Amino acid sequence: MASYTQGDTRITLTQDQVVTAQNNGSLVIDSQRTRPYWFDGRFLAARDLQREQDYFLQRQADLGQAAGFSVIHGLYVDTPAANDTDAAGDTVIIRAGQGLTPAGELVLLPSDITIDLSDLPDEQNLDLQFNLSPIPNTPARTRSGAYVLALRPVEFTANPIASYPTSIQGTRTTHDGNMVEATAISLVPYPAPINWTGGSSQDGSQLRAALARQIFLSANPSQLSNELLPLAMIYLQRGIIVWVDPYLVRRDSGPEYSGLRLGLADPETQRAFLMQYDAMLQETVSNRTTSGASASFAAASYFQALPPAGRFPLASIGISAQGTSQTFTQAFFPQQIDMRLSVIPTDEIPALVEDSMALPPIDLTLPANAYADLSVFALIPVPRTGFTALKNSLPTLAPNPTVPQILSFRTPSELMRLYQGAISIIQPTQSQNSAWQQAIGNQTYGFYIRNRSSPAYVSFATGINS
């Protein structure tokens, strides 16, 4: 049986074989995979032991890169509780955990850390401290904009010990005896999206939406250093935290694959997009209801892109008890999207969401006619008990546009059929409205699933001329 720990599975070449293979170009040598060859009688020098350490550190980093940059566990970024009087407006809590940087280095926090961002050097200042960059820094108390909170592996020497002389005339000295590996916490200024002109929102929500679209939809997201493990994106206004969004930059597991995917999205990126969107959706609904506004709103007002599946506020489904002409409408999705409302057993939702992750996100910045061939299923979660009876009692209707002008976005053939009376916009009856209202009940969120488009088949007929 082969021993993979002693190198017996490798073929040992003679010097003649090495020379021959190098001459014909069939031997590839990696300078980073050279280690000292030990034998009795060899003089042991510090540089040899250093080369041995470097060899294994490099091999460890190579294996770390195979797993891809990710948080292995923990490392969540939180803000202190609202009733914590000792916390400042720039205080964050990083939970204990460990992860791998894109370069394959391990970073570790053995315990929770509470830190003020004003005491934290950003990446440029950290580079300056390590003699890597001469660029000056923005004063911590006046920082404004998007920053990435990240971990970076560092090392330093410590614990002096006696150093014996290396020559007869030499004297004893002291020298640091340990190389200590550590993790540094830093802030990295994150550039605004390309062509970003700013938004009117004072809380940076429009910038947050633009960053989400750039990171999850654009082919050229802003790249961070491979030496950093990003944990969260933080938006600051003059040093005060406005919002914290982990999943704009955080990835929990799995490698980032940049090769051929046949159009399929990276699963970990899609999953991060889903979690980032869901957190932002809950904040938006909470802020609106707290301020007395309705939980019904257009997604494009707060987002620039939607994941292929996720939650949506059920308040955006307009079910009126008055039986007016504007009942059974939907306001959340672009009005040109074909949206179908249905009920679904609660225990089947995770499988449907997971299945939809292979589909592309929904870009909300496209022109109106781009949504004409896109459809989504809006699902109301209900208990499995009595699901069949409830489903059979509900009418099958598609929600109408919130404004009649949407008819102008229909194709000419549809408009002709509409004016000829061949098709019509059916308004639900009072009993139909009541049935759907009962299905929704007191739930705040439903789920939407992007529908796969049906392929269009073309038949080719071959004629033979006589």
C-alpha positions, 0 to 999 in steps of 0.5 A: 500500500502506498504511503502518501506521507513519506513521498513513496508515490513519487518517482525519484529521478537520477541526475542523468534523468533530470538533465535529459528531462530539462533539455527536452522540456518535459520537466517542470520545476517549481522553485516554491516546492524546494525543501532542504535534503537532510543527511547526517553530517550536513551543517544545520543553518537557520536559513535551511530551517527557514526554507523548510518552514516556507515550503510547508507554509506554501503547500498549506496555502496551496491546499487552502486555495483549493477550498476557495476563500470563505468563512469556515465558521463564525466571524459574524459582524454585529452592532451593539444592542440599542440599549448598550450605553457604552457603545459608540456609533462606530462600534462593531462586534466580530464574533469568534471564528475562522476562515480562509483568504483567497490566497489560502491563508488561515485567519482566526479570531479565538474570541469575540472582539468589540472594536471602535472603527475610529480606532481601526486603521484602514487598509492604506494606513495598515500598509503604511505601518508595514512600509507597503504604501506611502498613501495618507489616510482619511481621518477616522472621525470624518470617514464617509462612504462604503468600507469593507471590514476584513481580516488579514494574516500578519506575522511578527517576531517576539519573545527574545532569547539568548543568541550564542556567538557564531565566531570565536570573537563574538559575544552573546546577544539576544534575539527574538525567538518566535515567529508569531502568526496573527490576524489583523482587522482593517477597513478597506475603502470600497469604490462606488460603482462605475458611473455612480452619480450619487443618490438622494437617499441620506442613508446610503440605501441607493448606493447599497442597491447599486453595489449589490447590482454591481457585485452580483450582476456585473462581470467586473465587481470591484476586486479586493486584495487576495490577502484579505478575508472580507466579513462585511460592508459598512457604510459610514457618514462622518465616522458613524455607522449607517448600515452593515451588510455582511453578504455583499462581500462575505462568502460562507463556503466553497471555491470561487470558480472562474472557468466554464460554467455554461452560463450557470451562476456561482452557487455561493455568490447566488446564495450570498445574494439571496441572504443580502437581499433578504436582510435588506428587504426586512430592513426596508419593510421594518423602516417603512412600517415604523415610519407609518408608511405602507409595506407595499412598494415597488422593488425598483424603489429600493433595489436595482436587482433581485435574486432569482428567488426570495421573499416579497411583501404580501402587502404589495398584492392589492386585494381590496374589500371594496370591490373597486376596479383596482383590486387584485393588483401587484406593485412589487415587480415591474408591471410588465412581468407576467406574475402568477399567484398561487399557494404552496406548502411551507415545507416545499419552499426550501427545495423550490428556492434552491432549485431556482439558484441556477437561474440568472437574477432579475435586473431592475434597471432594464427598459420596460419592454425587457420584462415582457417575456419574463414571468415569476410565480408568487407563492403564499406559504400555507400549512400542508394540512388542508392544502389541497382543499385550500388550493381547489377553493382559490380562483386562478387569476393573474394580478392586474397592473396597478395602472391602466397605462401598462396596456401600452406595453403590450404587443400590437397583437395583444392590443388588437385582440383586447380592443376586439374583445377576444381577451379582457382584463378580468376583475375578481369578484368580492368572494374571490378577493376574500378567498385570497385574503384569507389565504394570506392571513396575517403573513408579512412575506410570500415567496417568489420564484423566477419561472423558466422560459419555455424554449421556442422550437422551429420546424424546418421543412425541406421541399424538393423541386421537381 
